[in-house]
C-alpha cells in the first residue's frame, strides 16, 4: 500500500496541473473571442466608412 503522504502529494500535484490546464484553456478561449471581436469590428468599420463615403457623394 502507498504511503499516505505520497498519495496526497500526487493528488495535489495532479489537481494543480488540472487547474493550470483549465486556466490555459480559458485564456485561449478568451484570446480567440477577443481576436474575433477585433476582426468583426474592423470589418464593420471598413464597411461603414465605405458606405458613408459612397453616400456623401450624393
Phi, psi and omega in degrees: 000147184287154175290134182299323181291326177293320179296316180293323177296317180296316179294321178295318179296317179295320179294322178296316178295322178296317178294321178298320178295319178297317178297319179297315179296322178295321178292322177296317179294317180297318179293322178296317179295317179296318178294322177295317178296321178295318178294319179295317180293324177294319179294318179293322179297314178298318179296314181293323178295319179291324176294320179294321178295320180293318182284337181284348178284339184272000000 
